Amino acid sequence: MVSVLATALSLAGWVSHVAAHAELSGVSTSSLRGQATVVDAPSAPVFLDSAIFERLEHFKDVGVPATLQDQIGRATIADGTCRSVVSPGSGPFPLDGYAFWHHNPERVDVVLKALVQLPSTSQPSKFVIAAKKQLPSACFYGNQTNKLDLYQPEDLAKALYNWHRAICDLDWEDPAEQPQQQALTTGFICMASCDTAKMELPAAAVDAFSASMAAAQAVTKSMCAAMPWTSKGPVTPLDGLKSYEEIAKATEPWRQ
Ligand SMILES: *[C@@H]1O[C@H](CO)[C@@H](O)[C@H](O)[C@H]1NC(C)=O
């Protein structure tokens, strides 16, 4: 994980440098914002409104109904929902890698409830405006924690296999190839991989994944290089592992 995180963090640093430079040269924020997506796409932040809509529409309309009994699914939907709409540093406390994973069901339930209560996705702008206004307070709710053992090792192994395939299998029919999908999926992988190895996952590390389009892509690239998925499948298949220890051992390349 260190090299994966180092890549993201250095790219995130590069992005703030670019932004600072633009300000010094007198470029107004509004023109910078407009140009950032067109002229300088790699440095654009991942969670533009279009990306927020893409993730939250899917979570609200498909994800929540499909994962009513699935603790891993619910935790990751809450995590992805909040990281889409809460800018790093804007809340009462930093959202570290376990801010939802270890606050399930208390905080997770409140986030999913707020997500379900948003207006219909049939009016995209109205939906995104409401999401940015109504969701953030839910993301900081509560103080009850849970341990890794809320999640069955077999289910965790299966989820890791699916996330690994989504970001690394070039032939997969529904890949996580959009930057916001990459940023969130790589975060989920870090969560599960670091938690089974009893490691911390600071907010700065997770925030770095979505700091820019380039960071999301670079992290994905490093992860797929560390644990390749070939035309014959994953070099190290994670599905079928039966204990947290086995998962920690198998995912070690992602933490180096
Ligand atoms: C725990 O969280 C709940 C809900 O946000 C809040 O009402 C309560 O005061 C908190 N308790 C402590 C001890 O912080």
The ligand as an SDF file (V2000), in Angstrom:
LIG
                    3D

 14 14  0  0  0  0  0  0  0  0999 V2000
  -23.2360    9.9660   20.0080 C   0  0  0  0  0  0  0  0  0  0  0  0
  -23.8700   10.3180   18.7770 O   0  0  0  0  0  0  0  0  0  0  0  0
  -25.2080   10.7340   18.9120 C   0  0  0  0  0  0  0  0  0  0  0  0
  -25.7620   10.9650   17.4920 C   0  0  0  0  0  0  0  0  0  0  0  0
  -24.9560   11.8110   16.7290 O   0  0  0  0  0  0  0  0  0  0  0  0
  -25.2770   12.0030   19.7730 C   0  0  0  0  0  0  0  0  0  0  0  0
  -26.6190   12.3800   19.9440 O   0  0  0  0  0  0  0  0  0  0  0  0
  -24.6190   11.7330   21.1170 C   0  0  0  0  0  0  0  0  0  0  0  0
  -24.5570   12.9030   21.8710 O   0  0  0  0  0  0  0  0  0  0  0  0
  -23.2160   11.1800   20.9350 C   0  0  0  0  0  0  0  0  0  0  0  0
  -22.6560   10.7800   22.2320 N   0  0  0  0  0  0  0  0  0  0  0  0
  -21.4450   11.1290   22.6310 C   0  0  0  0  0  0  0  0  0  0  0  0
  -21.0250   10.6000   23.9540 C   0  0  0  0  0  0  0  0  0  0  0  0
  -20.6900   11.8240   21.9590 O   0  0  0  0  0  0  0  0  0  0  0  0
  1  2  1  0
  1 10  1  0
  2  3  1  0
  3  4  1  0
  3  6  1  0
  4  5  1  0
  6  7  1  0
  6  8  1  0
  8  9  1  0
  8 10  1  0
 10 11  1  0
 11 12  1  0
 12 13  1  0
 12 14  2  0
M  END
$$$$
